[in-house]
């Protein structure tokens, strides 16, 4: 097993509670700090892949909803709104360190289909080769 210090590629998963307050509003200081740390890791020569949660919570807060939607369409609507906000913030903070980002949305069916899985693996490899941080 490769140690963290020697790892060439890092996949970092950030949960909703790490990005937002209990109200669902974005904890901007946390997002700034996350981007700063990941940018530093990228500057050290590592490939970074960020797996980010939080879009439903952020969208729920931005839409002014009383609580998390319970229906699939409601969750998808909140996620669509929240995802825009999160990607805007990630782009804003990573650009300060001269790093480009890309949004990659994955679902289980993509991973379970061999052809689609190969396509997404090739996309990740291309993005990383171009110096982009896939989110």
C-alpha positions as CSV (number, residue, x, y, z in Angstrom):
1,X,0.0,0.0,0.0
2,X,1.3,3.4,-0.9
3,X,1.6,6.0,1.9
4,X,-0.2,9.3,1.7
5,X,3.1,11.1,1.3
6,X,4.1,9.1,-1.7
7,X,0.7,8.9,-3.4
8,X,0.6,10.4,-6.9
9,X,-3.2,10.6,-7.1
10,X,-5.5,11.6,-4.2
11,X,-9.3,11.2,-4.2
12,X,-10.8,13.4,-1.5
13,X,-14.4,13.0,-0.4
14,X,-16.0,16.0,1.3
15,X,-19.4,15.5,3.0
16,X,-22.2,18.0,3.4
17,X,-21.4,18.7,7.0
18,X,-17.9,19.8,6.1
19,X,-19.2,22.3,3.6
20,X,-22.3,23.8,5.2
21,X,-23.7,25.0,8.4
22,X,-26.7,23.1,9.9
23,X,-28.9,25.7,8.1
24,X,-27.6,24.4,4.8
25,X,-25.9,27.7,4.1
26,X,-22.3,27.3,2.8
27,X,-19.5,27.6,5.2
28,X,-17.4,29.8,3.0
29,X,-14.4,29.7,5.3
30,X,-14.4,25.9,5.1
31,X,-14.6,25.9,1.3
32,X,-11.8,28.4,1.1
33,X,-9.6,26.3,3.4
34,X,-10.4,23.1,1.5
35,X,-9.5,24.7,-1.8
36,X,-6.3,26.1,-0.4
37,X,-5.2,22.7,1.0
38,X,-6.0,20.9,-2.2
39,X,-4.3,23.5,-4.3
40,X,-1.2,23.1,-2.2
41,X,-1.3,19.3,-2.7
42,X,-1.8,19.9,-6.5
43,X,1.2,22.3,-6.5
44,X,3.3,19.5,-5.0
45,X,2.7,17.4,-8.1
46,X,-0.2,15.3,-7.2
47,X,-3.3,14.6,-9.2
48,X,-6.4,15.7,-7.2
49,X,-10.0,14.4,-7.6
50,X,-12.6,16.0,-5.4
51,X,-15.8,14.1,-4.6
52,X,-18.2,16.7,-3.1
53,X,-21.5,16.3,-1.4
54,X,-23.7,19.2,-0.3
55,X,-25.7,20.2,-3.4
56,X,-29.1,19.3,-2.0
57,X,-28.4,21.1,1.3
58,X,-27.1,24.2,-0.4
59,X,-29.9,24.2,-2.9
60,X,-32.5,23.8,-0.2
61,X,-31.1,26.8,1.7
62,X,-30.8,28.9,-1.5
63,X,-34.4,28.2,-2.4
64,X,-35.5,29.1,1.0
65,X,-37.2,25.8,1.6
66,X,-38.3,24.8,5.2
67,X,-36.6,21.5,5.0
68,X,-34.8,19.0,2.8
69,X,-37.1,17.9,0.0
70,X,-38.6,14.4,0.4
71,X,-39.4,13.6,-3.2
72,X,-36.9,12.6,-5.9
73,X,-37.9,15.6,-8.2
74,X,-37.6,17.9,-5.2
75,X,-34.2,16.6,-4.3
76,X,-33.1,16.8,-7.9
77,X,-34.3,20.4,-8.1
78,X,-32.5,21.4,-5.0
79,X,-29.4,19.6,-6.1
80,X,-29.5,21.4,-9.5
81,X,-29.6,24.8,-7.8
82,X,-27.0,23.9,-5.1
83,X,-24.6,22.3,-7.6
84,X,-24.3,25.6,-9.5
85,X,-23.5,27.4,-6.3
86,X,-20.9,24.9,-5.2
87,X,-19.2,24.8,-8.5
88,X,-19.1,28.6,-8.7
89,X,-17.4,28.7,-5.3
90,X,-14.9,25.9,-6.1
91,X,-14.0,27.7,-9.4
92,X,-13.7,31.0,-7.6
93,X,-11.3,29.7,-5.0
94,X,-9.3,27.3,-7.2
95,X,-8.7,30.0,-9.8
96,X,-6.9,32.0,-7.1
97,X,-4.3,29.3,-7.2
98,X,-4.3,29.1,-11.0
99,X,-6.0,25.7,-11.0
100,X,-8.8,24.7,-13.4
101,X,-11.7,22.6,-12.4
102,X,-14.3,20.4,-14.2
103,X,-17.6,19.1,-13.1
104,X,-18.1,15.4,-13.5
105,X,-21.5,14.0,-12.5
106,X,-21.6,10.3,-12.1
107,X,-24.4,7.8,-11.4
108,X,-24.3,4.2,-10.5
109,X,-25.5,3.2,-14.0
110,X,-22.5,4.8,-15.6
111,X,-20.1,2.8,-13.4
112,X,-22.0,-0.5,-13.9
113,X,-22.0,-0.2,-17.7
114,X,-18.5,-1.3,-19.0
115,X,-18.5,1.0,-22.0
116,X,-19.7,4.0,-20.1
117,X,-17.2,3.2,-17.3
118,X,-14.3,3.1,-19.8
119,X,-15.5,6.5,-21.3
120,X,-15.6,8.1,-17.8
121,X,-12.2,6.7,-16.9
122,X,-10.8,8.1,-20.1
123,X,-12.4,11.4,-19.4
124,X,-10.8,11.5,-15.9
125,X,-7.4,10.6,-17.3
126,X,-7.7,13.3,-20.0
127,X,-8.7,15.9,-17.4
128,X,-5.9,15.0,-15.0
129,X,-3.4,15.0,-17.9
130,X,-4.5,18.5,-18.7
131,X,-3.9,19.6,-15.1
132,X,-7.6,19.9,-14.3
133,X,-9.2,19.0,-10.9
134,X,-12.3,16.9,-11.6
135,X,-15.1,17.5,-9.1
